[in-house]
């Protein structure tokens, strides 16, 4: 009874799903389980070959799992091999190439999924979508007359045309420049929350995932290693692979710091951690009273616009990375850097 209630309460339930391709010794997806609530934005990140796209195709109902079950709105997804048209009408995929009809205007592209509906309703729905996605002025244009960001908005609007409950996106923002991407991410978040539609998307770019996700899942070798809020995966990663994937981090074994940082060594030993991490942005240049201090020999400095990324070495040649607001002088300079024990990430 409890399991049934759990299934009904969640929009999407994936239970012990696996998928392998012919000739592979390891599956593309291995015993993967997670749940997703209605209206939630869930992203999956990981290196190439981690199983992200395979997972998305199974969620879309386009690929049958070898084992396990995918339940959507309390019902198991139908086997795509037994359907005339694979998929579920309440789940829509937004493709990387946008998949717009090249000889149709924007308005006609939005009306296309609504051909079986009453004409009055279809026209009204197109007007709603144009307004919701902020593309009213594009209604009469052809796809080739649009920028990449505009095409992405049209593709999103078309996917929303017949009011699905779940959207799926595979690397949806990879073709956009950073400025347009940042703006579009905020727009996508606004549109989906206004429409109360859930989203599952896969990406290599952790910044995209951190910016708009309610939950993030990290995949490696087809396995879900951790799922949680963006802050949880960034600040409390469960292993070193996850920690490094989300940005520059310094990793230390506790015994290596016993002499240089006795306070750190004691704190790590108290927690019985096997390693400790310090993210680059949590390190500050200069000796700051009350904080832990290290001496770093500067190896290289990179200008990032709003800050500098600095690579250096600790005593004994151990690499160390951090960030600074100003240039730190010539390579080889030895400087002090400081960090708070509260910023440490522990690994067990």
LOLUMTI-84211 format. One record per residue (C-alpha): residue number from 0; residue in three letters; x, y, z. Coordinates in Angstrom, 3 decimals. Example, Ala and Ser with C-alpha at 12.3 -4.5 7.8 and 13.67 -1.06 7.14 Angstrom:
<r num="0" residuo="ALA" px="12.300" py="-4.500" pz="7.800"/>
<r num="1" residuo="SER" px="13.670" py="-1.060" pz="7.140"/>
This chain:
<r num="0" residuo="UNK" px="0.000" py="0.000" pz="0.000"/>
<r num="1" residuo="UNK" px="2.819" py="2.399" pz="0.881"/>
<r num="2" residuo="UNK" px="4.589" py="1.745" pz="-2.445"/>
<r num="3" residuo="UNK" px="1.389" py="2.383" pz="-4.393"/>
<r num="4" residuo="UNK" px="0.843" py="5.712" pz="-2.679"/>
<r num="5" residuo="UNK" px="4.460" py="6.637" pz="-3.373"/>
<r num="6" residuo="UNK" px="4.053" py="5.907" pz="-7.089"/>
<r num="7" residuo="UNK" px="0.860" py="7.943" pz="-7.307"/>
<r num="8" residuo="UNK" px="2.405" py="10.916" pz="-5.503"/>
<r num="9" residuo="UNK" px="5.320" py="11.268" pz="-7.927"/>
<r num="10" residuo="UNK" px="5.209" py="12.392" pz="-11.543"/>
<r num="11" residuo="UNK" px="8.025" py="10.051" pz="-12.543"/>
<r num="12" residuo="UNK" px="9.445" py="6.985" pz="-10.793"/>
<r num="13" residuo="UNK" px="12.461" py="5.129" pz="-12.217"/>
<r num="14" residuo="UNK" px="13.174" py="1.867" pz="-10.420"/>
<r num="15" residuo="UNK" px="16.301" py="-0.259" pz="-10.975"/>
<r num="16" residuo="UNK" px="16.417" py="0.524" pz="-14.703"/>
<r num="17" residuo="UNK" px="19.251" py="-0.942" pz="-16.800"/>
<r num="18" residuo="UNK" px="20.070" py="-0.779" pz="-20.518"/>
<r num="19" residuo="UNK" px="23.002" py="-2.307" pz="-22.413"/>
<r num="20" residuo="UNK" px="23.833" py="-2.143" pz="-26.108"/>
<r num="21" residuo="UNK" px="25.100" py="-5.122" pz="-28.142"/>
<r num="22" residuo="UNK" px="28.820" py="-5.706" pz="-27.788"/>
<r num="23" residuo="UNK" px="29.144" py="-3.761" pz="-24.524"/>
<r num="24" residuo="UNK" px="30.402" py="-5.468" pz="-21.403"/>
<r num="25" residuo="UNK" px="29.013" py="-2.688" pz="-19.223"/>
<r num="26" residuo="UNK" px="25.523" py="-1.262" pz="-19.587"/>
<r num="27" residuo="UNK" px="24.878" py="2.287" pz="-20.733"/>
<r num="28" residuo="UNK" px="22.562" py="2.567" pz="-17.707"/>
<r num="29" residuo="UNK" px="22.994" py="0.353" pz="-14.635"/>
<r num="30" residuo="UNK" px="20.346" py="-0.235" pz="-11.927"/>
<r num="31" residuo="UNK" px="19.322" py="3.415" pz="-11.918"/>
<r num="32" residuo="UNK" px="16.564" py="4.655" pz="-9.593"/>
<r num="33" residuo="UNK" px="15.135" py="8.093" pz="-8.826"/>
<r num="34" residuo="UNK" px="11.842" py="9.928" pz="-8.391"/>
<r num="35" residuo="UNK" px="10.613" py="13.275" pz="-9.701"/>
<r num="36" residuo="UNK" px="7.690" py="15.396" pz="-8.576"/>
<r num="37" residuo="UNK" px="5.246" py="17.334" pz="-10.777"/>
<r num="38" residuo="UNK" px="6.610" py="20.691" pz="-11.955"/>
<r num="39" residuo="UNK" px="10.148" py="19.868" pz="-10.822"/>
<r num="40" residuo="UNK" px="13.279" py="20.634" pz="-12.857"/>
<r num="41" residuo="UNK" px="15.730" py="17.742" pz="-12.711"/>
<r num="42" residuo="UNK" px="19.057" py="17.743" pz="-14.533"/>
<r num="43" residuo="UNK" px="21.572" py="14.965" pz="-15.076"/>
<r num="44" residuo="UNK" px="25.255" py="15.758" pz="-15.465"/>
<r num="45" residuo="UNK" px="28.271" py="13.589" pz="-16.163"/>
<r num="46" residuo="UNK" px="31.027" py="12.945" pz="-18.655"/>
<r num="47" residuo="UNK" px="30.386" py="11.697" pz="-22.191"/>
<r num="48" residuo="UNK" px="29.319" py="8.072" pz="-22.127"/>
<r num="49" residuo="UNK" px="27.877" py="8.267" pz="-18.623"/>
<r num="50" residuo="UNK" px="24.408" py="7.202" pz="-19.838"/>
<r num="51" residuo="UNK" px="22.644" py="10.576" pz="-19.914"/>
<r num="52" residuo="UNK" px="21.200" py="10.390" pz="-23.443"/>
<r num="53" residuo="UNK" px="20.254" py="6.709" pz="-23.089"/>
<r num="54" residuo="UNK" px="18.338" py="7.553" pz="-19.919"/>
<r num="55" residuo="UNK" px="16.518" py="10.392" pz="-21.671"/>
<r num="56" residuo="UNK" px="15.454" py="8.153" pz="-24.561"/>
<r num="57" residuo="UNK" px="14.030" py="5.629" pz="-22.115"/>
<r num="58" residuo="UNK" px="12.134" py="8.376" pz="-20.271"/>
<r num="59" residuo="UNK" px="10.710" py="9.520" pz="-23.611"/>
<r num="60" residuo="UNK" px="9.384" py="6.028" pz="-24.250"/>
<r num="61" residuo="UNK" px="11.598" py="5.678" pz="-27.326"/>
<r num="62" residuo="UNK" px="13.879" py="2.972" pz="-25.915"/>
<r num="63" residuo="UNK" px="12.884" py="-0.091" pz="-23.923"/>
<r num="64" residuo="UNK" px="14.868" py="-0.812" pz="-20.726"/>
<r num="65" residuo="UNK" px="16.412" py="-4.279" pz="-20.447"/>
<r num="66" residuo="UNK" px="15.176" py="-4.458" pz="-16.873"/>
<r num="67" residuo="UNK" px="13.507" py="-2.309" pz="-14.245"/>
<r num="68" residuo="UNK" px="10.468" py="-0.087" pz="-14.544"/>
<r num="69" residuo="UNK" px="9.669" py="3.500" pz="-15.464"/>
<r num="70" residuo="UNK" px="6.371" py="4.751" pz="-14.045"/>
<r num="71" residuo="UNK" px="4.820" py="8.022" pz="-15.248"/>
<r num="72" residuo="UNK" px="1.793" py="9.472" pz="-13.443"/>
<r num="73" residuo="UNK" px="1.317" py="6.171" pz="-11.644"/>
<r num="74" residuo="UNK" px="1.379" py="3.976" pz="-14.758"/>
<r num="75" residuo="UNK" px="4.229" py="2.030" pz="-16.330"/>
<r num="76" residuo="UNK" px="5.476" py="3.513" pz="-19.600"/>
<r num="77" residuo="UNK" px="4.355" py="1.422" pz="-22.563"/>
<r num="78" residuo="UNK" px="6.855" py="-0.691" pz="-24.461"/>
<r num="79" residuo="UNK" px="7.880" py="1.363" pz="-27.543"/>
<r num="80" residuo="UNK" px="8.188" py="-1.848" pz="-29.570"/>
<r num="81" residuo="UNK" px="4.472" py="-2.513" pz="-29.053"/>
<r num="82" residuo="UNK" px="3.252" py="0.961" pz="-30.062"/>
<r num="83" residuo="UNK" px="2.400" py="2.277" pz="-33.506"/>
<r num="84" residuo="UNK" px="3.994" py="5.591" pz="-32.505"/>
<r num="85" residuo="UNK" px="6.490" py="5.284" pz="-29.652"/>
<r num="86" residuo="UNK" px="6.245" py="7.665" pz="-26.722"/>
<r num="87" residuo="UNK" px="3.707" py="9.172" pz="-24.354"/>
<r num="88" residuo="UNK" px="1.492" py="12.120" pz="-25.326"/>
<r num="89" residuo="UNK" px="2.123" py="13.821" pz="-21.969"/>
<r num="90" residuo="UNK" px="5.920" py="13.644" pz="-22.402"/>
<r num="91" residuo="UNK" px="7.582" py="15.816" pz="-25.051"/>
<r num="92" residuo="UNK" px="11.192" py="15.870" pz="-26.228"/>
<r num="93" residuo="UNK" px="12.924" py="19.105" pz="-27.299"/>
<r num="94" residuo="UNK" px="15.685" py="18.113" pz="-29.698"/>
<r num="95" residuo="UNK" px="19.169" py="19.627" pz="-29.957"/>
<r num="96" residuo="UNK" px="18.575" py="20.773" pz="-33.563"/>
<r num="97" residuo="UNK" px="15.166" py="22.272" pz="-32.577"/>
<r num="98" residuo="UNK" px="13.402" py="20.158" pz="-35.259"/>
<r num="99" residuo="UNK" px="11.351" py="23.104" pz="-36.594"/>
<r num="100" residuo="UNK" px="9.523" py="22.948" pz="-39.918"/>
<r num="101" residuo="UNK" px="11.763" py="25.114" pz="-42.162"/>
<r num="102" residuo="UNK" px="9.015" py="26.312" pz="-44.533"/>
<r num="103" residuo="UNK" px="6.485" py="27.144" pz="-41.820"/>
<r num="104" residuo="UNK" px="6.316" py="30.414" pz="-39.917"/>
<r num="105" residuo="UNK" px="6.733" py="30.431" pz="-36.151"/>
<r num="106" residuo="UNK" px="2.956" py="30.577" pz="-35.664"/>
<r num="107" residuo="UNK" px="2.457" py="27.699" pz="-38.105"/>
<r num="108" residuo="UNK" px="5.099" py="25.649" pz="-36.286"/>
<r num="109" residuo="UNK" px="3.205" py="26.166" pz="-33.038"/>
<r num="110" residuo="UNK" px="-0.129" py="25.311" pz="-34.655"/>
<r num="111" residuo="UNK" px="1.187" py="22.096" pz="-36.225"/>
<r num="112" residuo="UNK" px="0.896" py="19.920" pz="-33.071"/>
<r num="113" residuo="UNK" px="-2.679" py="21.232" pz="-32.670"/>
<r num="114" residuo="UNK" px="-4.071" py="20.176" pz="-36.047"/>
<r num="115" residuo="UNK" px="-6.452" py="17.670" pz="-34.469"/>
<r num="116" residuo="UNK" px="-7.905" py="20.284" pz="-32.116"/>
<r num="117" residuo="UNK" px="-10.763" py="22.700" pz="-32.660"/>
<r num="118" residuo="UNK" px="-9.556" py="25.608" pz="-34.820"/>
<r num="119" residuo="UNK" px="-10.720" py="28.296" pz="-32.400"/>
<r num="120" residuo="UNK" px="-8.911" py="26.577" pz="-29.515"/>
<r num="121" residuo="UNK" px="-5.776" py="26.035" pz="-31.630"/>
<r num="122" residuo="UNK" px="-5.570" py="29.718" pz="-32.586"/>
<r num="123" residuo="UNK" px="-6.078" py="30.806" pz="-28.983"/>
<r num="124" residuo="UNK" px="-3.445" py="28.334" pz="-27.779"/>
<r num="125" residuo="UNK" px="-0.946" py="29.661" pz="-30.328"/>
<r num="126" residuo="UNK" px="-1.541" py="33.201" pz="-29.041"/>
<r num="127" residuo="UNK" px="-1.009" py="31.994" pz="-25.465"/>
<r num="128" residuo="UNK" px="2.260" py="30.260" pz="-26.389"/>
<r num="129" residuo="UNK" px="3.591" py="33.268" pz="-28.272"/>
<r num="130" residuo="UNK" px="2.906" py="35.439" pz="-25.229"/>
<r num="131" residuo="UNK" px="4.152" py="32.918" pz="-22.662"/>
<r num="132" residuo="UNK" px="7.474" py="32.470" pz="-24.461"/>
<r num="133" residuo="UNK" px="7.873" py="36.155" pz="-25.359"/>
<r num="134" residuo="UNK" px="7.986" py="35.558" pz="-29.114"/>
<r num="135" residuo="UNK" px="4.905" py="37.460" pz="-30.361"/>
<r num="136" residuo="UNK" px="7.017" py="39.570" pz="-32.734"/>
<r num="137" residuo="UNK" px="8.432" py="36.412" pz="-34.323"/>
<r num="138" residuo="UNK" px="5.057" py="34.909" pz="-35.293"/>
<r num="139" residuo="UNK" px="5.394" py="35.588" pz="-39.015"/>
<r num="140" residuo="UNK" px="9.075" py="34.691" pz="-39.412"/>
<r num="141" residuo="UNK" px="10.601" py="31.479" pz="-40.755"/>
<r num="142" residuo="UNK" px="13.064" py="29.467" pz="-38.624"/>
<r num="143" residuo="UNK" px="16.020" py="30.454" pz="-40.824"/>
<r num="144" residuo="UNK" px="15.311" py="34.100" pz="-39.978"/>
<r num="145" residuo="UNK" px="15.758" py="33.468" pz="-36.245"/>
<r num="146" residuo="UNK" px="18.786" py="33.419" pz="-33.985"/>
<r num="147" residuo="UNK" px="19.708" py="30.266" pz="-32.081"/>
<r num="148" residuo="UNK" px="18.138" py="31.596" pz="-28.893"/>
<r num="149" residuo="UNK" px="14.932" py="32.526" pz="-30.718"/>
<r num="150" residuo="UNK" px="14.744" py="29.070" pz="-32.321"/>
<r num="151" residuo="UNK" px="15.167" py="27.505" pz="-28.885"/>
<r num="152" residuo="UNK" px="12.211" py="29.533" pz="-27.558"/>
<r num="153" residuo="UNK" px="10.067" py="28.475" pz="-30.520"/>
<r num="154" residuo="UNK" px="11.030" py="24.813" pz="-30.033"/>
<r num="155" residuo="UNK" px="10.100" py="25.105" pz="-26.352"/>
<r num="156" residuo="UNK" px="6.775" py="26.771" pz="-27.206"/>
<r num="157" residuo="UNK" px="5.940" py="24.049" pz="-29.723"/>
<r num="158" residuo="UNK" px="6.745" py="21.317" pz="-27.199"/>
<r num="159" residuo="UNK" px="4.305" py="22.992" pz="-24.787"/>
<r num="160" residuo="UNK" px="1.554" py="23.307" pz="-27.410"/>
<r num="161" residuo="UNK" px="-0.649" py="20.409" pz="-26.328"/>
<r num="162" residuo="UNK" px="0.058" py="20.946" pz="-22.639"/>
<r num="163" residuo="UNK" px="2.407" py="18.080" pz="-21.684"/>
<r num="164" residuo="UNK" px="3.265" py="17.360" pz="-18.069"/>
<r num="165" residuo="UNK" px="6.934" py="16.600" pz="-18.690"/>
<r num="166" residuo="UNK" px="9.561" py="17.961" pz="-21.094"/>
<r num="167" residuo="UNK" px="12.851" py="16.254" pz="-21.924"/>
<r num="168" residuo="UNK" px="15.897" py="18.117" pz="-23.273"/>
<r num="169" residuo="UNK" px="19.259" py="16.731" pz="-24.431"/>
<r num="170" residuo="UNK" px="22.081" py="19.328" pz="-24.197"/>
<r num="171" residuo="UNK" px="19.508" py="22.036" pz="-24.991"/>
<r num="172" residuo="UNK" px="21.753" py="25.090" pz="-24.639"/>
<r num="173" residuo="UNK" px="25.047" py="23.841" pz="-26.113"/>
<r num="174" residuo="UNK" px="24.709" py="25.867" pz="-29.323"/>
<r num="175" residuo="UNK" px="24.212" py="29.219" pz="-27.609"/>
<r num="176" residuo="UNK" px="26.789" py="31.846" pz="-26.659"/>
<r num="177" residuo="UNK" px="27.216" py="32.559" pz="-22.909"/>
<r num="178" residuo="UNK" px="25.190" py="35.802" pz="-22.888"/>
<r num="179" residuo="UNK" px="22.197" py="34.353" pz="-24.749"/>
<r num="180" residuo="UNK" px="22.434" py="31.129" pz="-22.774"/>
<r num="181" residuo="UNK" px="22.233" py="32.884" pz="-19.405"/>
<r num="182" residuo="UNK" px="19.229" py="34.922" pz="-20.502"/>
<r num="183" residuo="UNK" px="17.485" py="31.912" pz="-22.022"/>
<r num="184" residuo="UNK" px="18.044" py="29.786" pz="-18.923"/>
<r num="185" residuo="UNK" px="16.182" py="32.362" pz="-16.847"/>
<r num="186" residuo="UNK" px="13.424" py="32.481" pz="-19.462"/>
<r num="187" residuo="UNK" px="13.086" py="28.687" pz="-19.562"/>
<r num="188" residuo="UNK" px="12.803" py="28.624" pz="-15.767"/>
<r num="189" residuo="UNK" px="10.088" py="31.300" pz="-15.849"/>
<r num="190" residuo="UNK" px="8.154" py="29.630" pz="-18.684"/>
<r num="191" residuo="UNK" px="8.163" py="26.156" pz="-17.163"/>
<r num="192" residuo="UNK" px="7.193" py="27.350" pz="-13.702"/>
<r num="193" residuo="UNK" px="4.362" py="29.449" pz="-15.212"/>
<r num="194" residuo="UNK" px="3.155" py="26.470" pz="-17.250"/>
<r num="195" residuo="UNK" px="3.666" py="24.062" pz="-14.286"/>
<r num="196" residuo="UNK" px="5.545" py="21.633" pz="-16.506"/>
<r num="197" residuo="UNK" px="8.327" py="19.361" pz="-15.266"/>
<r num="198" residuo="UNK" px="11.681" py="19.204" pz="-17.048"/>
<r num="199" residuo="UNK" px="14.397" py="16.565" pz="-17.234"/>
<r num="200" residuo="UNK" px="17.490" py="17.700" pz="-19.106"/>
<r num="201" residuo="UNK" px="20.997" py="16.381" pz="-19.548"/>
<r num="202" residuo="UNK" px="24.048" py="18.570" pz="-19.931"/>
<r num="203" residuo="UNK" px="27.835" py="18.688" pz="-19.692"/>
<r num="204" residuo="UNK" px="27.677" py="22.249" pz="-18.359"/>
<r num="205" residuo="UNK" px="27.334" py="22.208" pz="-14.583"/>
<r num="206" residuo="UNK" px="26.616" py="25.962" pz="-14.575"/>
<r num="207" residuo="UNK" px="23.390" py="25.348" pz="-16.513"/>
<r num="208" residuo="UNK" px="22.361" py="22.638" pz="-14.083"/>
<r num="209" residuo="UNK" px="23.211" py="24.701" pz="-10.992"/>
<r num="210" residuo="UNK" px="21.314" py="27.726" pz="-12.303"/>
<r num="211" residuo="UNK" px="17.855" py="26.282" pz="-12.946"/>
<r num="212" residuo="UNK" px="17.576" py="22.822" pz="-11.373"/>
<r num="213" residuo="UNK" px="15.560" py="21.861" pz="-8.333"/>
<r num="214" residuo="UNK" px="17.496" py="18.575" pz="-8.259"/>
<r num="215" residuo="UNK" px="20.703" py="17.389" pz="-9.959"/>
<r num="216" residuo="UNK" px="21.770" py="13.798" pz="-10.559"/>
<r num="217" residuo="UNK" px="25.394" py="12.874" pz="-11.264"/>
<r num="218" residuo="UNK" px="25.909" py="9.896" pz="-13.563"/>
<r num="219" residuo="UNK" px="29.075" py="7.868" pz="-14.058"/>
<r num="220" residuo="UNK" px="29.311" py="4.567" pz="-15.899"/>
<r num="221" residuo="UNK" px="25.537" py="4.452" pz="-16.152"/>
<r num="222" residuo="UNK" px="25.107" py="4.682" pz="-12.390"/>
<r num="223" residuo="UNK" px="23.506" py="7.474" pz="-10.401"/>
<r num="224" residuo="UNK" px="26.169" py="8.321" pz="-7.829"/>
<r num="225" residuo="UNK" px="24.335" py="11.185" pz="-6.142"/>
<r num="226" residuo="UNK" px="21.088" py="13.116" pz="-6.461"/>
<r num="227" residuo="UNK" px="20.202" py="16.237" pz="-4.504"/>
<r num="228" residuo="UNK" px="19.762" py="19.991" pz="-4.602"/>
<r num="229" residuo="UNK" px="22.302" py="22.047" pz="-6.574"/>
<r num="230" residuo="UNK" px="23.825" py="23.301" pz="-3.332"/>
<r num="231" residuo="UNK" px="24.103" py="19.760" pz="-1.971"/>
<r num="232" residuo="UNK" px="26.036" py="18.443" pz="-4.984"/>
<r num="233" residuo="UNK" px="28.266" py="21.508" pz="-5.032"/>
<r num="234" residuo="UNK" px="28.914" py="21.871" pz="-1.309"/>
<r num="235" residuo="UNK" px="28.480" py="18.278" pz="-0.126"/>
<r num="236" residuo="UNK" px="29.549" py="15.964" pz="-2.980"/>
<r num="237" residuo="UNK" px="29.734" py="12.337" pz="-1.907"/>
<r num="238" residuo="UNK" px="32.932" py="11.490" pz="-3.776"/>
<r num="239" residuo="UNK" px="35.920" py="13.073" pz="-5.492"/>
<r num="240" residuo="UNK" px="34.579" py="12.571" pz="-9.042"/>
<r num="241" residuo="UNK" px="31.503" py="14.654" pz="-8.260"/>
<r num="242" residuo="UNK" px="33.534" py="17.307" pz="-6.436"/>
<r num="243" residuo="UNK" px="35.966" py="17.775" pz="-9.339"/>
<r num="244" residuo="UNK" px="33.206" py="17.803" pz="-11.976"/>
<r num="245" residuo="UNK" px="31.650" py="20.903" pz="-10.418"/>
<r num="246" residuo="UNK" px="34.777" py="23.045" pz="-10.478"/>
<r num="247" residuo="UNK" px="38.385" py="23.504" pz="-9.288"/>
<r num="248" residuo="UNK" px="39.017" py="21.996" pz="-5.883"/>
<r num="249" residuo="UNK" px="42.064" py="21.185" pz="-3.770"/>
<r num="250" residuo="UNK" px="42.020" py="17.680" pz="-2.302"/>
<r num="251" residuo="UNK" px="44.153" py="16.681" pz="0.682"/>
<r num="252" residuo="UNK" px="44.697" py="13.491" pz="2.618"/>
<r num="253" residuo="UNK" px="44.626" py="14.382" pz="6.319"/>
<r num="254" residuo="UNK" px="48.075" py="13.024" pz="7.136"/>
<r num="255" residuo="UNK" px="49.642" py="15.254" pz="4.457"/>
<r num="256" residuo="UNK" px="48.502" py="18.376" pz="6.318"/>
<r num="257" residuo="UNK" px="49.414" py="17.337" pz="9.890"/>
<r num="258" residuo="UNK" px="52.438" py="19.664" pz="10.070"/>
<r num="259" residuo="UNK" px="51.341" py="22.616" pz="7.914"/>
<r num="260" residuo="UNK" px="47.758" py="22.765" pz="9.165"/>
<r num="261" residuo="UNK" px="47.385" py="21.101" pz="12.548"/>
<r num="262" residuo="UNK" px="43.924" py="22.649" pz="13.028"/>
<r num="263" residuo="UNK" px="42.746" py="21.117" pz="9.769"/>
<r num="264" residuo="UNK" px="44.328" py="17.780" pz="10.616"/>
<r num="265" residuo="UNK" px="42.538" py="17.609" pz="13.963"/>
<r num="266" residuo="UNK" px="39.175" py="18.534" pz="12.427"/>
<r num="267" residuo="UNK" px="39.488" py="15.870" pz="9.730"/>
<r num="268" residuo="UNK" px="40.597" py="13.254" pz="12.256"/>
<r num="269" residuo="UNK" px="37.626" py="14.054" pz="14.507"/>
<r num="270" residuo="UNK" px="35.250" py="13.413" pz="11.621"/>
<r num="271" residuo="UNK" px="37.127" py="10.270" pz="10.525"/>
<r num="272" residuo="UNK" px="37.238" py="11.584" pz="6.960"/>
<r num="273" residuo="UNK" px="39.527" py="9.999" pz="4.375"/>
<r num="274" residuo="UNK" px="40.096" py="13.271" pz="2.503"/>
<r num="275" residuo="UNK" px="39.163" py="16.929" pz="2.621"/>
<r num="276" residuo="UNK" px="38.505" py="19.428" pz="-0.171"/>
<r num="277" residuo="UNK" px="38.785" py="23.205" pz="-0.440"/>
<r num="278" residuo="UNK" px="37.149" py="24.843" pz="-3.452"/>
<r num="279" residuo="UNK" px="39.236" py="27.426" pz="-5.319"/>
<r num="280" residuo="UNK" px="36.737" py="30.241" pz="-4.683"/>
<r num="281" residuo="UNK" px="36.794" py="29.576" pz="-0.917"/>
<r num="282" residuo="UNK" px="40.491" py="30.512" pz="-0.722"/>
<r num="283" residuo="UNK" px="41.416" py="34.175" pz="-0.249"/>
<r num="284" residuo="UNK" px="44.747" py="35.807" pz="-1.003"/>
<r num="285" residuo="UNK" px="46.564" py="37.183" pz="2.036"/>
<r num="286" residuo="UNK" px="47.017" py="36.217" pz="5.663"/>
<r num="287" residuo="UNK" px="43.684" py="36.769" pz="7.413"/>
<r num="288" residuo="UNK" px="43.430" py="36.562" pz="11.220"/>
<r num="289" residuo="UNK" px="41.280" py="33.693" pz="12.444"/>
<r num="290" residuo="UNK" px="41.583" py="31.684" pz="9.230"/>
<r num="291" residuo="UNK" px="43.872" py="28.808" pz="8.236"/>
<r num="292" residuo="UNK" px="46.915" py="30.054" pz="6.312"/>
<r num="293" residuo="UNK" px="49.197" py="28.458" pz="3.737"/>
<r num="294" residuo="UNK" px="52.201" py="29.613" pz="1.737"/>
<r num="295" residuo="UNK" px="51.777" py="29.169" pz="-2.032"/>
<r num="296" residuo="UNK" px="54.336" py="29.684" pz="-4.806"/>
<r num="297" residuo="UNK" px="52.533" py="31.124" pz="-7.856"/>
<r num="298" residuo="UNK" px="52.951" py="28.990" pz="-11.014"/>
<r num="299" residuo="UNK" px="50.488" py="30.660" pz="-13.395"/>
<r num="300" residuo="UNK" px="47.686" py="33.214" pz="-13.454"/>
<r num="301" residuo="UNK" px="44.694" py="33.387" pz="-15.800"/>
<r num="302" residuo="UNK" px="42.480" py="36.447" pz="-16.240"/>
<r num="303" residuo="UNK" px="38.792" py="35.470" pz="-16.194"/>
<r num="304" residuo="UNK" px="37.260" py="38.937" pz="-16.426"/>
<r num="305" residuo="UNK" px="35.757" py="39.404" pz="-12.962"/>
<r num="306" residuo="UNK" px="38.620" py="37.570" pz="-11.224"/>
<r num="307" residuo="UNK" px="41.939" py="35.768" pz="-11.676"/>
<r num="308" residuo="UNK" px="42.411" py="32.004" pz="-11.497"/>
<r num="309" residuo="UNK" px="45.748" py="31.205" pz="-9.874"/>
<r num="310" residuo="UNK" px="47.675" py="27.947" pz="-10.018"/>
<r num="311" residuo="UNK" px="50.439" py="27.418" pz="-7.487"/>
<r num="312" residuo="UNK" px="52.406" py="24.940" pz="-5.435"/>
<r num="313" residuo="UNK" px="52.613" py="24.262" pz="-1.721"/>
<r num="314" residuo="UNK" px="55.784" py="23.134" pz="0.009"/>
<r num="315" residuo="UNK" px="56.834" py="19.810" pz="-1.465"/>
<r num="316" residuo="UNK" px="55.381" py="20.605" pz="-4.899"/>
<r num="317" residuo="UNK" px="51.741" py="19.828" pz="-4.133"/>
<r num="318" residuo="UNK" px="49.514" py="21.750" pz="-6.635"/>
<r num="319" residuo="UNK" px="47.081" py="24.297" pz="-5.246"/>
<r num="320" residuo="UNK" px="44.451" py="26.406" pz="-7.060"/>
<r num="321" residuo="UNK" px="42.597" py="29.480" pz="-5.876"/>
<r num="322" residuo="UNK" px="41.032" py="32.704" pz="-7.099"/>
<r num="323" residuo="UNK" px="41.983" py="36.329" pz="-6.547"/>
<r num="324" residuo="UNK" px="40.417" py="39.716" pz="-7.271"/>
<r num="325" residuo="UNK" px="43.692" py="41.226" pz="-8.491"/>
<r num="326" residuo="UNK" px="46.851" py="40.073" pz="-10.249"/>
<r num="327" residuo="UNK" px="49.378" py="38.609" pz="-7.816"/>
<r num="328" residuo="UNK" px="52.645" py="39.547" pz="-9.475"/>
<r num="329" residuo="UNK" px="55.177" py="37.426" pz="-11.280"/>
<r num="330" residuo="UNK" px="55.362" py="33.657" pz="-11.497"/>
<r num="331" residuo="UNK" px="57.431" py="32.305" pz="-8.615"/>
<r num="332" residuo="UNK" px="56.192" py="34.816" pz="-6.058"/>
<r num="333" residuo="UNK" px="55.383" py="33.236" pz="-2.719"/>
<r num="334" residuo="UNK" px="52.197" py="34.526" pz="-1.136"/>
<r num="335" residuo="UNK" px="49.974" py="33.670" pz="1.784"/>
<r num="336" residuo="UNK" px="46.444" py="32.376" pz="1.236"/>
<r num="337" residuo="UNK" px="43.712" py="31.822" pz="3.814"/>
<r num="338" residuo="UNK" px="40.531" py="29.807" pz="4.156"/>
<r num="339" residuo="UNK" px="37.928" py="29.012" pz="6.784"/>
<r num="340" residuo="UNK" px="37.533" py="25.530" pz="8.233"/>
<r num="341" residuo="UNK" px="33.783" py="26.006" pz="7.700"/>
<r num="342" residuo="UNK" px="34.320" py="25.894" pz="3.926"/>
<r num="343" residuo="UNK" px="35.863" py="22.417" pz="3.925"/>
<r num="344" residuo="UNK" px="34.245" py="19.489" pz="2.099"/>
<r num="345" residuo="UNK" px="34.721" py="16.117" pz="3.755"/>
<r num="346" residuo="UNK" px="34.954" py="12.742" pz="2.043"/>
<r num="347" residuo="UNK" px="34.459" py="9.412" pz="3.773"/>
